[in-house]
């Protein structure tokens, strides 16, 4: 398995290039390896939400936002609320 730093580098580069489908396909099988309470887990879920919105899979993106809303970290919850508003906007 790749380290968090390697995973982050791969998905950030893909996002930069607009390769949202690649990000989703890359992160989906490994996302559970990074539990939500960790900063790494929250960060990768935020990237996954961004990629899902990029390919118009808002329902799935909202599911991950709801996970982030349960975080113990106040900043993560605030970011999730903001992302939910963006997803719900017309």
VOVEX-849826 format. One record per residue (C-alpha): residue number from 1; x, y, z. Coordinates in nm, 4 decimals, padded with zeros to 6 digits. Layout:
<nodes>
+------+----------+----------+----------+
: resi :        x :        y :        z :
+------+----------+----------+----------+
:  NUM :        X :        Y :        Z :
...
+------+----------+----------+----------+
</nodes>
This chain:
<nodes>
+------+----------+----------+----------+
: resi :        x :        y :        z :
+------+----------+----------+----------+
:    1 :  00.0000 :  00.0000 :  00.0000 :
:    2 :  00.1178 :  00.3505 : -00.0782 :
:    3 :  00.1950 :  00.5941 :  00.2010 :
:    4 : -00.0382 :  00.8845 :  00.2714 :
:    5 :  00.2122 :  01.1268 :  00.1176 :
:    6 :  00.2229 :  00.9218 : -00.2034 :
:    7 : -00.1563 :  00.8974 : -00.2208 :
:    8 : -00.1915 :  01.2701 : -00.1588 :
:    9 :  00.0606 :  01.3546 : -00.4290 :
:   10 : -00.1162 :  01.1327 : -00.6839 :
:   11 : -00.4678 :  01.2654 : -00.6182 :
:   12 : -00.3652 :  01.6306 : -00.5917 :
:   13 : -00.1881 :  01.6074 : -00.9271 :
:   14 : -00.4919 :  01.4376 : -01.0802 :
:   15 : -00.7238 :  01.7085 : -00.9424 :
:   16 : -00.4980 :  01.9781 : -01.0821 :
:   17 : -00.5213 :  01.8145 : -01.4232 :
:   18 : -00.9007 :  01.7794 : -01.3970 :
:   19 : -00.8841 :  01.3997 : -01.3836 :
:   20 : -01.1759 :  01.3666 : -01.1437 :
:   21 : -01.2795 :  01.0173 : -01.2524 :
:   22 : -00.9264 :  00.8926 : -01.1884 :
:   23 : -00.9343 :  01.0417 : -00.8363 :
:   24 : -01.2617 :  00.8673 : -00.7584 :
:   25 : -01.1422 :  00.5341 : -00.8956 :
:   26 : -00.8106 :  00.5657 : -00.7113 :
:   27 : -00.9536 :  00.6736 : -00.3743 :
:   28 : -01.2672 :  00.4591 : -00.3480 :
:   29 : -01.0875 :  00.1295 : -00.2845 :
:   30 : -00.8470 :  00.2759 : -00.0268 :
:   31 : -01.0510 :  00.5446 :  00.1516 :
:   32 : -01.1441 :  00.3129 :  00.4405 :
:   33 : -00.7720 :  00.2607 :  00.5104 :
:   34 : -00.7684 :  00.6213 :  00.6315 :
:   35 : -01.0236 :  00.6471 :  00.9135 :
:   36 : -01.2302 :  00.9599 :  00.9480 :
:   37 : -01.1011 :  01.0709 :  01.2876 :
:   38 : -00.7560 :  01.1209 :  01.1347 :
:   39 : -00.6616 :  01.4384 :  00.9510 :
:   40 : -00.5481 :  01.2212 :  00.6609 :
:   41 : -00.8898 :  01.0545 :  00.6400 :
:   42 : -01.0716 :  01.3878 :  00.6474 :
:   43 : -00.8378 :  01.5380 :  00.3873 :
:   44 : -00.8740 :  01.2466 :  00.1447 :
:   45 : -01.2523 :  01.2514 :  00.1853 :
:   46 : -01.2544 :  01.6229 :  00.1044 :
:   47 : -01.0545 :  01.5530 : -00.2106 :
:   48 : -01.2931 :  01.2701 : -00.2973 :
:   49 : -01.5914 :  01.5049 : -00.2512 :
:   50 : -01.4287 :  01.7557 : -00.4868 :
:   51 : -01.3655 :  01.4859 : -00.7484 :
:   52 : -01.7208 :  01.3506 : -00.7186 :
:   53 : -01.8628 :  01.6995 : -00.7728 :
:   54 : -01.6344 :  01.7346 : -01.0751 :
:   55 : -01.8025 :  01.4341 : -01.2388 :
:   56 : -02.1500 :  01.5402 : -01.1220 :
:   57 : -02.1973 :  01.2662 : -00.8620 :
:   58 : -02.3431 :  01.4973 : -00.6022 :
:   59 : -02.5406 :  01.2288 : -00.4186 :
:   60 : -02.2212 :  01.0361 : -00.3432 :
:   61 : -02.0403 :  01.3595 : -00.2543 :
:   62 : -02.3140 :  01.4414 : -00.0018 :
:   63 : -02.2725 :  01.0980 :  00.1580 :
:   64 : -01.9054 :  01.1735 :  00.2269 :
:   65 : -01.9949 :  01.5238 :  00.3494 :
:   66 : -02.2304 :  01.3686 :  00.6012 :
:   67 : -01.9435 :  01.1524 :  00.7239 :
:   68 : -01.7273 :  01.4619 :  00.7692 :
:   69 : -02.0063 :  01.6344 :  00.9624 :
:   70 : -01.9619 :  01.3663 :  01.2302 :
:   71 : -01.5949 :  01.4519 :  01.2797 :
:   72 : -01.4686 :  01.5521 :  01.6230 :
:   73 : -01.2603 :  01.8257 :  01.4612 :
:   74 : -01.4462 :  02.1561 :  01.4485 :
:   75 : -01.2645 :  02.2787 :  01.1361 :
:   76 : -01.3481 :  01.9571 :  00.9501 :
:   77 : -01.7165 :  01.9960 :  01.0393 :
:   78 : -01.7142 :  02.3595 :  00.9262 :
:   79 : -01.5538 :  02.2633 :  00.5951 :
:   80 : -01.8128 :  01.9880 :  00.5498 :
:   81 : -02.0975 :  02.2347 :  00.6095 :
:   82 : -01.9500 :  02.4675 :  00.3497 :
:   83 : -01.9063 :  02.1838 :  00.0985 :
:   84 : -02.2661 :  02.0741 :  00.1568 :
:   85 : -02.3853 :  02.4277 :  00.0798 :
:   86 : -02.1798 :  02.4309 : -00.2417 :
:   87 : -02.3180 :  02.0921 : -00.3462 :
:   88 : -02.6758 :  02.2022 : -00.2749 :
:   89 : -02.6430 :  02.5331 : -00.4587 :
:   90 : -02.8006 :  02.5621 : -00.8039 :
+------+----------+----------+----------+
</nodes>
